[in-house]
Amino acid sequence: MPPHLQITATIDFIAQAGPGRECLMAQDHAAANAFWFNIDVPEGHGFRPGDRVRVTVERLP
């Protein structure tokens, strides 16, 4: 099944989300058309603020 939606954005900051988890966050307040996301990931992921990422949203059967 092809992707339903792809968002390409820059990680603004990374927050603690709980034991062993961090949250990748994009919340660009300056751009009216910017997409926001908060995604919990395991610690040790290697991402840093300023990294560009692509988030794919798919509908599964």
N, C-alpha and C positions, 0 to 999 in steps of 0.2 A: 504494500500500500504506500503511495507517495506521501511525503510530508504534507501536513495540513498547513503549517505555519512555521516560518523560520525567522528568528529575531537575531540580529547581529548588534552587539552593544559592547561597551567598555565597562569593566568591573570598577565601580567607584570605591568600594571598601569591602572589607571582610570582617565579620563579627563572630564572636563566640556564640554558638547555638546550643551548647550543652556538652557534656562529657564526650570527647572523641569526635565532635562535630563542629563545623564552622559554616557560616552562611555567606555565600557570594552574593553581593548586592549591587544593583544598578538603580539609582534614583536620581537621574539627571533633572534637577529643578529648572535649569536654564532653557532647555529645549522643550517646546510645547508638544512636539511629536515624538518625543523619546519614549521608549518602552522601559518600564520598571520590572525588575525581577528580584526575588529573594530565593535562593536555592541552597538548601542544606546539603553539605557534602562531608565526607569523612576528612578528619585532619590529615595533613600530609599530602594534600592534593597538588601543591606546587603552584597554584594560581596566585597572582599578586594584583593589587590595585593598578589599573592602567592596562591590564591585559585585555585584548579583544577576544570575545567569545561568541559562539553561535549557539542559540538555544532552539531546538527543534521540538515542535509540539505535534504529535500524531494521534489520531484516533485509532485505537486497537480494536480488533474484532471481538 
